[in-house]
Amino acid sequence: MAVALLRNLGVDQMIIQALVKSYGKDLQGLEIAKDDNDLKLVVKNAASPDRNTHILTISRFFSESASRIAEPDPADGYKCYKCRDRLEFLESDGSDTENIRVNGAGIKLSDALYNLLFHLAETAKDSENGWVYIQDLKGKGIIPSDGYQPFSRLRTALAGYLLEKNPHDVIESNGRKQYRLSIDPANILIPEGAKK
């Protein structure tokens, strides 16, 4: 748990490895503290309390790490998502108002873009890794058979509402004609009454 937390904070992998080598994988006795813009890692040796406490200070950590992306190790059983955005589909009331919320801001997407985003969101919640082949999207009629423009239009529609203004990270492509929402599925809300 402690190792995963350090990775999610964006602590350098070499620092994590050194701590694990010295104190074990579960890092018993680790306290994490914020001091202005500094990150303080306080390690107390649980096995030998008489040994000195070690304090590692990473200066200006919080001012520099805002744009850092944590890369959890898949061997630890954690998945990596590039974005912390929150996506909420709204229940359909038949009116012509907003149909999704991105980080609390309401948006009205066209039917075509809504259907693409809804399919990506459902796949993110229901599958192991959220990847969708473009051929499957074309085969189901979710996107037209003539190109990749829907992804570009959807990224453009979402861009201004994203925390990091990073539409290419939110709708991620892996170079193998696969796309996914790179958002933790816990941050994707699909109520029962959402339009499919």
Secondary structure, 3 states (H helix, E strand, C coil): CHHHHHHHHCCCHHHHHHHHHHHCCCCCCEEEEEECCEEEEEECCCCCCCCCCEEEEECCHHHHHHHCCCCCCHHHCCCCCCECCCEEECECCCCCCCCEEECCEEECCCHHHHHHHHHHHHHHHHCCCCCEEHHHHHHCCCCCCCCCHHHHHHHHHHHCCCCCCCHHHHEEECCCCEEEECECHHHEECCCCECC
